[in-house]
Structure formats: structure tokens, C-alpha cells
Amino acid sequence: MSNDKNIIKGRGTQNHSHNVFHQENYVREFEEGLDLEEEIAASTQLIEVFPKSIVNRVDSPDLGLNYSMNPYQGCEHGCIYCYARNSHMNWGYNPGIDFESKLLYKPKAAQLLEKFFNKRSWDASPIMLSGNTDCYQPIERKLKISRSIIEVFSRYKNPLGIITKNYLVCRDIDLLSEMSKDDLVHVFISITSLNEELRRVMEPRTSSSKMRLKAVEELSKANIPVGVMMAPIIPGLNSHEIPMIAKSAANAGARTMRHTVVRLNGSIAPLFKNWLEKHFPNHYQKVIHQIESMHGGNLNDSDFSRRIKGDGRISEMIKQMVKQSGSRYFKGKDIPQLNRELFRRPGESLRIPGF
């Protein structure tokens, strides 16, 4: 790894980056000026937003879900590879340091969800929390928006999926364990590396791998169906860890492991390349070329049939490692189907299938 003194500690990205919707851009014109990269690492800013709706329809056929919701936009976890960085530009911010330090939160999220559930057209489909940025990022400890959302899910008995890379999810085991009795919830913990040196620079403000495995263990002991998501797998950086992550996750109580491969869409490519060059200069060429080999010579592939799992020799090797690890450590285990038959609005009787 690099010992570059100019690396911003505690942040994933190492520059402001450019919002493609803006005419102006950040530049370094004078080395002695105030636009040095070290000056970028400002403290986190919380910004209230009040959208009219909270549940998003997901049209991507390769994601395996129809609805998602996000109590936060931007994410202090700062994962350098995060595809959600691009969406921050829609709010007028850049996908670099702004994404990690200018965090938008939705204080009325629970009320919006309750309003959504009261629509007569709602069919009790599972909803993923979150589909974009992490619902248990550090500010959730203070704001508790995700917990208020889960309380609504529990009250209406609507099925819920959660994905996070933060141990904070264990705070809500009391709610999740009650929902799990009716097959109304499952949780995926994202684990990309057991190497803390890599994790600290790739996902700087996330829970450690040790704490994520502890989250798997505590959720499992509470009879909450829990799996591990290894996403993304980056060839040349963490791909060799697939068997060990699978073994560690299974030993902690995970019922399954799923994966995606890295794709550097939009503004993520220059951010990732800058990060890789600073932190792992000796691996730069190998990693970039292997990512390109999975996406037809590009760093990104938008084709629904290829973009998540990739294509080519490297991608196939990864698929086989995941498959073999799954057969070895998760044989006979899986996440149960979420129950859609118990949904009810306050004052309504329990729905009876077929009536």
C-alpha cells in the first residue's frame, strides 16, 4: 500500500470530483492556495429533505426486487466503489467528497411509508431497505429514521429486506426478531474483505469485518434469517478472499452468500482509479485490466444480463469460486421466502388467501 501523506484519512474518495450537471468545476490552480486536497476533508453536514414519496419502483430485472426505499442520500461509509455516488449529482452535489460529507436525510420517511401502505392498490410486496445508500450508516445512531421505518413495517406486517454493512442493525433486533416469527424479514450483511488494512481504505467508515461477522452471529441467534452479500468482488484486490469469507460467514450463522462484481459506472471510474493509484499503485494495472476483462474491455457494462456478474474468464472464475464455496459451506441452507399474506392496515381484519 501507499504511504502517500496527501491521502485524506477517513474518506474513501480522494478528490471533489465533478458534477456533470454543473458548468463549474474544482481545479488546483495554485499549490499554495486553499484548494489543496487536504482542505477538502470537511466535517459531515446533515441536510433535511422532504420528498413527496419514499418507496421507489425498481425496474432493473437483474436485481431480484421490485421496490426499495432510502431514508438517506449520500453515505458517510465512503465506499470508493459505490454506484450510488452518481445519484448525488441529482441533488446538486458531486459524487466525490460531497457524497460522503453532505448527507441528506428524510425525517418524514416513516409517515410517508405509512401513507404509502394505506393506498388501496398496495399489494404487500417486499421492499428493500436500502437499495441505494446504507440505512444504518453512522448518522442513523442519532436520527433513528431506519428504526422508525421498521416500526411501520412491523405494524402493517409488510415483508422487509435489509442490506447493510454496519453492526448498528443489531440495535433493532427486538423489532426484527418479532417480524421474523412470521417470515416478514431477512437481513443481508455486506462483507467484502476480512483484511482490515484493505477495508479501512476501501470502506473507511463502515463497521470492521469482525463486527459485521458479529452482527451475522447475533442476528442468527435471534432467529432472524441472515445472509452475506460479497459485493462487489474486485479481481486482484478481494477476489481471493471468497472461500474464507464464505467459511467465516457460515460459521457465524449466515444461511447463504451472494455476490456481484465491481462495475465502475459514470463518475465512479475516475474516482476509483484515483483511489487505486494512491493506495495500491503496484496493483493498479492488474486490477484495472481485470475489471475491464469482465465488462467487454470497459470499466462498466450496462447490459442487464452481464453488469452484475460480469462476463469472460475472470468473471467465470469468480462465479465458480462462489459456487464451490456455497456448496461447501451453505449446503442445505437458504433464506426463506418472505410472507406477503399477513399484511393488514390498522382496523382491518387479517387477509385470508383466496378471499
N, C-alpha and C positions, 0 to 999 in steps of 0.2 A: 504493500500500500504506500501511498504518497505521504510525505511529511510536509507538504506544502503549507506554509504558515498563513497563506491567504484563504484557506478553506474556512467557510463560515461554520462554526461549531453549532450543533443542534438544529441545523437546517438541512433539508435534502438537496434542494437546488442551490446553485452557487451564483446565480445572477437573477436580475429582474425579469428578463425575457421581454418579448414584445407582444402587445395585444394587437392582433391583426385588424381589429376594427378601429384602431387609433391611427391618426396621421403622425403623431409624435412618437418618439422612441427614446429610451435611455441610452446615452453614449458616454464614453470616457474620453473627454477632450483634454483634460489636464491631470496628470498623475498626482499633483499636489492638491487637487480640488476635493470637494466634498462628495464626489460621486464614486469614490472608491468602493469596491465590493464589501469591505469590512463595515462600511457605514450602512449597508442595506439591512443588516440583521436587527430590524426594529422589533419592539415588543409586539405581542399579539393584540390586534384590535378587534373588538366584537361589535358587530353591526346588526341591528334589528331589521328584519324584513317581514312584510305582511302579505304573502301571496294569497290569491283567492282560492287556491286548491292545494292539496298536499299529496294526493295519490296520482302517480304517473302511469299511464298505459305503456307497456313495453312491447314494441313491435319487432324486436330482434328475435328471429326464430331459433337462434343458437344458444340463447341464454336459459331456456327452460323455465321462464316465469312470465307471467302476464302483467303483473303490477309491482311497482316499487314506490317507496317514499323516503324522503331525505329530510330530517329535521335541521341539517346543517349544509351549507355550501362553503367550499373551501375546507381544508383539513390540516390541523396542526401536526398530525403524524408526519407529514412531509415526505411520504414515499416518493422517491425520484421517478419511478416508472408509472405513476398513477395516471390512468387515462382521463380521470375527471378534471385534471388540470385545465384541459381545453375549455371546459364549460364555464370556468371562472371568467373568461373573456366576455361572456354574455352579460355579466354583471358590471362590466366596465373595468375589470382588474386584469392584471397579467397572470399567466399561468405559472410564473416562476415564484419569486418570494411572496408575492401578493396572495397566492393560493394558500400558503402556509401561515400567513400572518394577518390577513384580512378575512375574518371568518364571519359569515352571515348565518344568523340563527333565526328560527321561526317560533316565536313564543306562543303563537296560537295554533301550533300544529295539532295538539290533541283535540281542540274544538273543531278544527277543520276536518279531522278524521271522523269525529262523531257525526258531523253534518253529512259527510260522505256516506257513512254506514246507514244513515236514515233515508237515503234515496231508495225508493221502491224498486228501482231497477237493479240494485246491487245484488249479486248472486253468490256472495260469500267466497269468492276466490281467494287463494293465498296471496299475501302481499309480502314483499321482501323489504326488510329494514336492515341495511340501506342498500340501494342499488348504485349509488354514486360515491358519496363520501361516508366515512365511518361514523355510525350513530353513537359510538362510545369513545370518540376522541376526547382528549383531556378536559375540554370545557363542559362536557356532559356531567362531570362530577359536581359542578356548581349549578348548572342550569336545569338538569334533570328533565329535559324535554323528552328524551327517549323513554324514560320511565313512565312519564305521563301518557305517552302513546301506547305503551304496553298495557297500561291500566285500561285503556279504551278497548283494545283488542280482547282483553280478558273479560270485560263486562259484556261485550257483544258476542263473545265466543267465535270470533273470526280467526281463521288459521293464519299463522305468522311464521315467517322465516327470518332469521337474523344472521348476518355475517359481520364479523369484527376481528380486529387484531389487538384488542385491548382487554386486559383482565377485568376491567371495570364491569363487564357484563355480569360477573358473579354477584355484584351488588343486588341484582334483580332476580336472584334465584327464587326468592319467595313467590314472585309472580309467575315466573316461568315454570316452576315445578307444578303449580296448580294447573296451568294450561296443559302441561304435558300429560296429565292424568287423562285428558280427553283427546290426546293426539292433536293438539292445536298449535304446537310449536316445535321447531327444530332450530338448532344453532350450528353455524359453521365458524370455526376459529381459523383464521388465515395464518399459516406458518410457512414462511418462505426460506428460512435458514435457521440452523441451530448454531451457527457461527456468529457469536456476538460481535466480533470485530466487523463483520460484514453487515449485520443487522443495524448496528449503531449508525453507520453512514448511509445505508440504503433506505432505512425506515427509522429515522433518528428519534422521533418522539412517540414511538409505539412501545407497548409492553415488551419486555425481553422474551426470548423464546422459552425460557424457563417458566415465566409467569403465564405464558399462553398455554403451555402444557399443563400447568396447574389449573388453569381455567377449564381445560378439557376434563381434567380429573374431577373437579368439583361439580361441574355440570353433570357429568356421568353419574357420580354418586347420588345426585339429586334426581336421577331417573329422567333427565332431560336429554332427548336424542341429540347427540353431538357428533359432528364430523369435522374433518380438517380439509381446508382448501389450500393447496400449494399453488399460489397464483401471485405473480407469474413465475414460471420457471425460466431462468435466464441461462442459456448454454454458456459454459465457460466461467460462470460465477456460482450458481447454486444447483445446477442440474445433477451434479454428482451426489447431492445430499438426499435424493428421492428415497432410497431404501431406508436410510436412517431416520428420516422424518416420519415415514410410514410406520416403522417399528416403534418409535417413541410415542407417536400419536395413539397407536393401538394399545400400547402398554398403559397409557393414561386413561383409556376408556373410549376412544373415538370408535365409531361404528363404520366409518368409510373415509376415503380420501379422494378428492377430486383435484383437477389441475387445469391450468391454462398456461400457454406460453406467452412470453412478452411480445408486445407489438407496440411500436413507437409511433402512434398516430399524431398527426398535426404538429403542434408545438412541442410535443414530448420528445421528439427525436433530438433537436439541438440541445435541450436541457439534459437529457440522458448522456449524450455524447460528451458534453462539457463535464458532467459529473464523473463519468467513467475515466476520462482523460486525467482528471485531477486526483482521483482516489486510486485508480488501478491502471496507471499508464502502461505497465508491462502486459496487461491483458487486453488492451484496447482493440487492437487489430483482430485478435481471435474472436472476441465477444461480438464485435460489430459484424464481422463476416458470417458468423454462425447464425446471428439473428436474421441477417439478410437471406441466408440459405433456407430459412423456414418460411419466408414470405416472397418467394419468386424473385429474389435479388433485391428486394426493397426492405425497408425497416418496418413497413406496415402493410397489411393486406386487409382490405375492407370486405372481401368476399365472405358471406355468412358461413359457407361450408368449410372455410380454411382459417379464418382470422384467429379463432380462439385456440385451436390445437395445432395450427401450422401445417406445413407440407414439406416433403423432402426427407432426406436421410436423417438429419439431426432430429427433426420432429418425430420421425418414426422410432428412433432410438429412445426418445423421451417417453413416447406412448408405451413402448414395451417395458421400460423400467417401471412406469406407473402400474401397468397391468400386472407384472410379476410381483411387485410389492403388494398390490391389492390382494392377489391370490394367496400370498404367503401370510399376510398379517390381518386381513379383513374377511377371510373366508367364512361364509355363513352369516355375515353381519350386514346390516344396511339400515338406512334411515327410513322409518315408517312413513306411509302416505299421510298427509295432513287431512284432518277430518273437516269436511265442509257442511256436515249435516246438523250441527248444533247451533249455528248462527241464529241469534234472536235479538230483536230490538226490545228495549225496556218496555214492559207492558204486554209484549206478545207472548203467546204460548210457544212451546218448543215445536219446531217444524218436524213433521213426520214424513219421511221419504215416501213418495208416491201419492201424496195428498196435496 
